[in-house]
């Protein structure tokens, strides 16, 4: 990546920088690895997969040359299985559970999943069909992993589905929120197309409360699923917040997903605040935009960072520096209103607070000034409170309250799935978990509505 | 270092490894390369009336990513003029006097023809003859090869023809495409053969192309059965060698052939009665350089076992090979799973549950960890679990202390008859 740190970056290089970084398996690699799979019975990889993909099954289908069947097995269990092949923390899920960890080395399940789904994408396979219409209508707000999965499952059960999406394109986090060099946009768009092929209507550029009212949805549809995910990065709450050169990591990723490569980064010093997966995204994106130096500042230490190990490794490979126990206090402007420095303070960890994590505390008098040209904030995500409140749903700090089994919210006609119900200590903010919640929500709705369906049929 | 030389039916060879009569021994150039690499001998590609070959000629079975689990060919005997072959045999023997050259021969089953070719080849100086009565394709349609080898009378007669004029040992090569291999082995012995070699290749069709629906291999859209060999046929060959070795009416040296790829295979064949071995497919897959490990592995094995000479192991397992009716019905073997080694793939469970005797339970131990356990009372000791287990040492097949004295089916039937007579 050192060549990226050079000042001169052409458009072509930029495009290449944002191409998928990891090459896909060639057919021989896929075959070799597929043949290595033991085809366990009651396999732990299946149990470890939140969507319960029949992993040995899809792998053996690769080995036998039944790639369509392999892709179908994957996508059947996980409607965003092509995206998950790339973004799942497989070491912590399926590959971590592979029995071969105890004898040789685990099967590269994610790479094989990508191989099979890539085949389906390349061959323009249509893997599923809509069910016979049952006359029931469900509205889904948000077309990310949870919304798409619910839409796919319900469409296969014969429901008429309308998805409302505020952005110009569907797919949510997978389309806009994951760096393109890990998940190219066209993969997510293919998954969207698979769902659309089932007759699902996706109304993009449609904002709840503006283009259509929450009450209308609740009124006109037999059920509503709220799957709006999360929103932008919150304010830092410090002096200099409004200066030029301050970026929201989520917004930065979204712009690169749209092919907009912000020129300002080339040759600059970038500080990223936060140490979750979004911070890694902000940092590695900055590197690819040609930043000369990229630092991640975190008020705790390596041990507490929430980014996955492989994300951390990825950032280190990109040459990102990590400054632990460092907290920004204020941003300092140059004469043109652009950030030029950041005052930071050193921190120390004290006994765990209420959330069980060690508490970072400022070390008095340890302030210092860091020269920076660009600041990328990645300290979490805000919630779509306006929408949640428009539906009149009970929530806890923007986290919608929903039954963990039925996904029913405080409004019995409204269900919620995905990041919109992800809160501290509850579940996992993974694409794959959102996909499963979407499936579960679809089933819960079907359980409730099917009796009346049968009667009217 | 153990002595791995052999004296096979009077033919001395520095090691037990001969290249079988096949494509690797087609020319002097190839055989000389093999001898340079260290092969003990070579059975020259079969001499006879030169034939015409076709393209393509070979096919192979690949299994779960492993290439050449089995191999087949529709190539015929030497397509080169006999005088060229004889000249090269002469030159090669001169260059490598300590190595064995056996001439493989095939002509129609007529006395004059056999006399003529044996005498002609004998004149250039070979260490022995191998009568190719086994080639299953092409030549058999013209009344030679397996067409002869499938008739005990013709085997006996042909062997006799060769023996009438041969001054060096005659090895009769047998075809496995027959119900009872000992029928032709005994016929060869009656015909005076100094030894037999087995097996030749097995009738086979490798496959059918899923797109063209042509056979594999095919010649311009048509195929014909070939001869199967390679690792897949080893168990078939080993059984046939064992059956011949334990038959008192055969009682002549056996050159073991069929899927031998490693020194371990070699040890097995020799324990089961082979006095030496012949190899083809492994060399075709990897080249002559495999001889390095074949010889070294064999020497190291013998040294480790404290055996001075390879000859000492010949036939040592033959007495252990018998009829089913002589097996002990009272013997009890059970599977035991070592959960500290087990990786919990559960393959033993599902194999037993679905296809054997439903005696492996998936349980939790006291700490909630997954474990597998055999209900020994229900276990029939079939070995299936230990066969499908991917981890060495995870499943032991354990002999239980006998509760009753050994009794075979034959013992049992004899006892019943005695009771009935009373």
Interface residues (C-beta under 8 A of the other chain):
Chain A: X31 X32 X35 X36 X38 X39 X40 X41 X42 X43 X44 X63 X99 X100 X102 X103
Chain B: X64 X65 X343 X344 X345 X346 X347 X349 X350 X362 X390 X391
